[in-house]
Amino acid sequence: MCTAFEVPPADEPPFVRLKKNAVSFFNFLKYGRSFRKWMNVTGEVFANRFNDPLLKKAFMEIWIPEFSMLSMLFTLAWLHKIDAGYPIGGSMPMSKALEDRYRELGGVINCSRKVDRILTTDGRTTGIRLVDGTEISSARVISAADGHATLFNMLDGKFLDAKTREQYERWPTFHSLLFVSLGVNRKFDDLPVSVSWISFPLKELVLIADKMRERLPVHIYNQDPTMAPEGKTTVTVMLGSDYEYWKKIAGDPAVYVQKKDDIATTIARLLEQRFPGITGQVEVTDVATPLTFERYTGNWKGPFEGWLITREELPAPDIRLEQELKKYLSSLHYGEAGDALAREAPAFIHIENTSQEPYEWTRNTFAESTRVWSVVYLDALETNLKMLLVGL
């Protein structure tokens, strides 16, 4: 069903693209009823259909329980057709390629310059103000930053309608993350090479941060030689964790740091159950909490994506303010359900198609070398940079 759909590349001949789009359209009509069926089935509901406890638990681990199963089917279809996968080196090579292309076009990247406010006059954007007080005038402002930070902070909530406010109050979000990384002096040659993770049961329930854990999900990066020096491997453990729990602990910096250190020690000790000897092989540890993600990226509550792709939110339109705020365009984190790169790229195409002035894209960094996405507007008549929006 899902493998029948193919989005043609933009550089294919028009006739070929038209033919593929027509095939996809007719396939949509053919499988429309099945789409609606699987859209209304969550991962949890699907897993609970199994009588075998192992299969039931496996499917609860494979997919986010609140997610629509339709998104899982499309993900597997993309992987099967090699339309999706893991790029060697992670996302950095792609980021670097975009950065290099931007520089080739004459762009200048400004690092460590964080936006504090989007300036407006009479319902029209006029520029931005940085945290250091610098104001930059512009003909157009394009935000690729966190939606909550943009709408509620940089725009002071002035241009929100009731529907958008309700979405931020009601829609479920991706879980805030506790991310533990370890540099291990071990090659893990005894494990199959995989771009995904494994999940193993713990011998007993263990309290890690705010939750009791019965399993530990582990990603062994033995498939990517760029992630660690020769003979060594990066190992990560990603757990959901409550944002408010960490916000409370962070009130005392010493307690906050100690808690992260304790978690790193606990994770290494628990990994010993599955990988004997690993405790003495750990050379580097790093613990990122939801507050770490929020500080580095500005993402509201610290998840790696925004809204969950549930059966209610999957068909919902993305959040835009072009009509309420003149000369403002957006492709926001928390802009639409499942707003990862695959969802945001079409949003930028929408911006390109609705903008009258040419602009280019760039990656900017701020606060401890954080990498975030931004868009810049290049004046068609002048060579100097007219506006730079540095996303939170």
ABEGO torsion letter per residue (X at the ends): XAAABBBBBAABBAAAAAAAAAAAAAAAAAAAAAAAAAAABBAAAAAAABABAAAAAAAAAABBAABBAAAAAAAAAAAAAGABEBBBGEAAAAAAAAAAAAAAAGBBBBBGBBBABBBBBGGBBAEBBBAAGBBBBBABBBBABBAAAAAAAAAGGAABBAAAAAAAAABBBBBBBBBBBBBBBBAGAABBBBABBBBBBBABBBBBEABBBABBBBBBBAABAAABBBGBBBBBBBBBBBAAAAAAAAABAAAAAAAAAAAAAAAAAAAAAABBGAAAABABBBBBBAAAAAAAAGBBGGBABBBBBBAAAAABBBBBAAAABBGBBBBBBGABBGBBAAAAAAAAAAAAAABABBBBBBBBBBGGGBBBBBBBBBBAABABBABBBBBX
